[in-house]
Amino acid sequence: MRRFLSIVILLSVLPLASWNHAGAQQTDYAKYGRMATAIVIEDYPSEELKDYEYKGRTPAGDDQVADYFKFTVSENGKTSYILVRVTHSLKNEKLVGLTVSETVK
């Protein structure tokens, strides 16, 4: 129950995490941040999600960009960093690809 409550709180706070950024930028990557969060929660269900950070955007081809999100998760005292790369089209706002990589501390 505690884990479920933590996830609900995290998902409700994520859109506010970038409150100090420009409005256009917030709406720009917020949708993909929610996707990345859902993937991490699904791929690492037994691990506690401790931190979330938007790492930025890079060009990825014709009218496409890649947004990067870094998550910190822990299980049994072991900390792991999950980097999610979400590639999407700026033209039609459609998801093109999603890559997840893990680094153990």
C-alpha positions as a printed Julia matrix, in Angstrom:
105×3 Matrix{Float64}:
  0.0    0.0     0.0
  2.85   2.38    0.86
  4.48   1.75   -2.51
  1.21   2.37   -4.35
  0.71   5.63   -2.48
  4.28   6.7    -3.3
  3.7    6.04   -7.0
  0.41   7.97   -7.0
  2.06  10.93   -5.28
  5.01  10.83   -7.67
  2.79  10.75  -10.75
  0.72  13.66   -9.46
  3.82  15.75   -8.62
  5.78  15.09  -11.83
  3.97  17.73  -13.91
  4.83  20.31  -11.22
  8.5   19.31  -11.1
  9.38  21.71  -13.88
  7.17  24.56  -12.7
 10.01  27.09  -12.98
 10.66  26.29  -16.67
  8.95  28.1   -19.52
  5.39  26.96  -20.14
  6.06  25.76  -23.7
  8.99  23.62  -22.58
  6.99  22.06  -19.75
  4.18  20.9   -22.01
  6.77  19.91  -24.58
  8.33  17.07  -22.6
  5.8   16.42  -19.81
  3.9   13.86  -21.92
  7.12  11.94  -22.57
  8.18  12.19  -18.93
  4.96  10.45  -17.94
  5.67   7.73  -20.52
  9.2    7.27  -19.2
  7.92   7.07  -15.61
  5.34   4.44  -16.56
  8.02   2.35  -18.29
 10.37   2.5   -15.3
  7.57   1.55  -12.89
  6.6   -1.36  -15.16
 10.17  -2.57  -15.77
 11.29  -2.23  -12.14
  8.17  -3.07  -10.07
 10.04  -4.34   -7.0
 12.35  -1.34   -6.77
 11.63   1.96   -5.04
 11.63   4.99   -7.36
 13.63   7.62   -5.48
 14.34  10.42   -7.95
 13.4   11.73  -11.39
 15.25  14.3   -13.47
 14.77  15.69  -16.97
 18.26  15.68  -18.52
 17.52  17.58  -21.72
 16.84  17.27  -25.42
 18.99  16.53  -28.47
 18.18  16.48  -32.19
 17.6   12.95  -33.51
 16.99  13.38  -37.24
 14.39  14.97  -39.49
 11.88  16.78  -37.25
 12.75  14.36  -34.44
 14.24  14.93  -31.01
 15.31  12.72  -28.12
 14.36  13.66  -24.55
 16.38  12.1   -21.72
 15.06  11.25  -18.27
 17.17   9.93  -15.39
 15.59   7.88  -12.61
 17.17   6.73   -9.37
 15.79   3.46   -8.01
 16.87   1.32   -5.09
 16.31  -2.26   -4.0
 17.83  -3.91   -0.93
 20.16  -0.96   -0.38
 21.52  -1.08   -3.94
 21.1    2.12   -5.99
 20.61   1.97   -9.75
 20.32   4.76  -12.28
 17.91   4.3   -15.15
 18.28   6.48  -18.24
 15.26   6.59  -20.54
 15.64   8.05  -24.03
 12.33   8.96  -25.65
 12.58   9.77  -29.36
  9.59  11.55  -30.86
  8.53  13.67  -33.8
  8.13  17.41  -33.31
  5.93  17.56  -36.4
  3.12  15.26  -35.24
  4.11  14.65  -31.58
  4.18  10.87  -32.1
  6.49   8.49  -30.27
  9.23   7.11  -32.53
 11.29   5.06  -30.08
 12.07   4.42  -26.44
 15.32   3.09  -24.97
 16.0    2.13  -21.35
 19.5    1.63  -19.95
 20.6    0.86  -16.39
 23.75   1.71  -14.44
 24.32   0.14  -11.02
 26.13   2.31   -8.49
